[in-house]
Amino acid sequence: MSSEAEAPLRTRDPARKERILAAAADLVARHGYHAVSMADIGAVAGITGAGIYRHFDSKSAVLVALFDRVIDGLVREEQGIVAGTADLRETLDKLIAGQVEFVVRDRELAQVYHNEIHNLPEEDRRRLRRKQRLYLEEWVHVLMELRPELTDTEARTIVHAAIGAIQSTLFHRVGLPEPRLRELLAECARSVLNGG
C-alpha cells in the first residue's frame, strides 16, 4: 500500500458546457450582450463565473460557440435535406420547415443571433457570415431550378424575403399555438418563394 494519498480523479461534467451555452442564450436574449457578465452566465449555469473560463476564453467566445452551433446545425440539416430529397418542391418545403422549426423552437437563440452577431470579433463575424451565405446558397439554387425565369439577383432577393418572413415573429409575441404558428410561417415563406 502506497504511503502517499492518491488524489481523487477530477471528472468534468459533460453537460456543463451545454448549461453555459443555454444560460448565455437565455440571458443575452433577455438583457443584451453588454448587460450580461460571465458571473451572470455562471450563476444561471450553476457554476462560478471563473469556471466558465475552463471552457471558453471570453464572453465573446461563448457567443461564437452559440452562433457556430446555430449555423452549423442549419447547414447540416440543409445538406441532409438536399442529399435525401429528389423532388425540388419537397426540398424547398423541407428547407422552409427547418427554418420555421429553428425560429419557433429556438426562438431565444434566433433572437440572440439576429441581435448580437455585430458584437463578435470581426474575424468570427466574417466567418459566420460566410457560413450563412453558404446556407442561403442552397435555397437560391433550389429556387432557380424551380423558377428558371428568375435571375440570380432576383432569386437571392426572394430567398432573403422568405427567410425574413419566417423570422418576422422573433421580436413580438404572436399569441398563436406553436403548430398554427409553424403552419402560417411556412405558408408565408412558400407564398414569397412561389411568387404569390
Solvent accessible surface area in square Angstrom, and as a share of the most:
residue,aa,sasa,rsa
1,M,244,1.09
2,S,73,0.47
3,S,119,0.77
4,E,138,0.62
5,A,104,0.80
6,E,155,0.70
7,A,87,0.67
8,P,124,0.78
9,L,167,0.83
10,R,172,0.63
11,T,119,0.69
12,R,147,0.54
13,D,53,0.27
14,P,122,0.77
15,A,46,0.36
16,R,57,0.21
17,K,84,0.35
18,E,83,0.37
19,R,89,0.32
20,I,0,0.00
21,L,5,0.03
22,A,64,0.50
23,A,5,0.04
24,A,1,0.01
25,A,11,0.08
26,D,36,0.18
27,L,14,0.07
28,V,5,0.03
29,A,31,0.24
30,R,142,0.52
31,H,103,0.46
32,G,22,0.21
33,Y,18,0.07
34,H,147,0.66
35,A,73,0.56
36,V,5,0.03
37,S,48,0.31
38,M,21,0.09
39,A,63,0.49
40,D,59,0.31
41,I,1,0.00
42,G,0,0.00
43,A,78,0.61
44,V,83,0.48
45,A,5,0.04
46,G,61,0.59
47,I,24,0.12
48,T,95,0.55
49,G,15,0.15
50,A,75,0.58
51,G,4,0.04
52,I,0,0.00
53,Y,113,0.43
54,R,124,0.45
55,H,44,0.20
56,F,12,0.05
57,D,128,0.66
58,S,43,0.28
59,K,44,0.19
60,S,23,0.15
61,A,29,0.23
62,V,2,0.01
63,L,3,0.01
64,V,19,0.11
65,A,27,0.21
66,L,5,0.02
67,F,0,0.00
68,D,30,0.15
69,R,105,0.38
70,V,10,0.06
71,I,4,0.02
72,D,50,0.26
73,G,26,0.25
74,L,17,0.08
75,V,30,0.17
76,R,156,0.57
77,E,80,0.36
78,E,8,0.03
79,Q,111,0.49
80,G,46,0.44
81,I,21,0.11
82,V,53,0.31
83,A,94,0.73
84,G,66,0.64
85,T,16,0.09
86,A,108,0.84
87,D,76,0.39
88,L,55,0.27
89,R,100,0.37
90,E,76,0.34
91,T,5,0.03
92,L,3,0.02
93,D,48,0.25
94,K,83,0.35
95,L,4,0.02
96,I,0,0.00
97,A,56,0.44
98,G,9,0.08
99,Q,2,0.01
100,V,4,0.02
101,E,51,0.23
102,F,14,0.06
103,V,3,0.01
104,V,14,0.08
105,R,145,0.53
106,D,40,0.21
107,R,34,0.13
108,E,69,0.31
109,L,30,0.15
110,A,4,0.03
111,Q,30,0.13
112,V,1,0.01
113,Y,24,0.09
114,H,104,0.46
115,N,65,0.34
116,E,15,0.07
117,I,6,0.03
118,H,117,0.52
119,N,31,0.16
120,L,6,0.03
121,P,61,0.39
122,E,92,0.41
123,E,138,0.62
124,D,33,0.17
125,R,67,0.25
126,R,132,0.48
127,R,67,0.25
128,L,0,0.00
129,R,90,0.33
130,R,123,0.45
131,K,47,0.20
132,Q,50,0.22
133,R,138,0.50
134,L,122,0.61
135,Y,12,0.04
136,L,18,0.09
137,E,73,0.33
138,E,47,0.21
139,W,0,0.00
140,V,4,0.03
141,H,99,0.44
142,V,3,0.02
143,L,1,0.01
144,M,59,0.26
145,E,88,0.39
146,L,42,0.21
147,R,45,0.16
148,P,110,0.69
149,E,118,0.53
150,L,18,0.09
151,T,75,0.44
152,D,65,0.34
153,T,99,0.57
154,E,81,0.36
155,A,0,0.00
156,R,82,0.30
157,T,85,0.50
158,I,32,0.16
159,V,0,0.00
160,H,108,0.48
161,A,51,0.40
162,A,0,0.00
163,I,16,0.08
164,G,38,0.37
165,A,25,0.20
166,I,0,0.00
167,Q,48,0.21
168,S,64,0.42
169,T,12,0.07
170,L,1,0.00
171,F,101,0.42
172,H,98,0.44
173,R,188,0.68
174,V,51,0.29
175,G,76,0.73
176,L,73,0.36
177,P,87,0.55
178,E,89,0.40
179,P,96,0.61
180,R,97,0.35
181,L,18,0.09
182,R,65,0.24
183,E,85,0.38
184,L,53,0.26
185,L,8,0.04
186,A,13,0.10
187,E,77,0.34
188,C,64,0.38
189,A,0,0.00
190,R,78,0.29
191,S,51,0.33
192,V,50,0.29
193,L,0,0.00
194,N,67,0.34
195,G,55,0.53
196,G,91,0.88
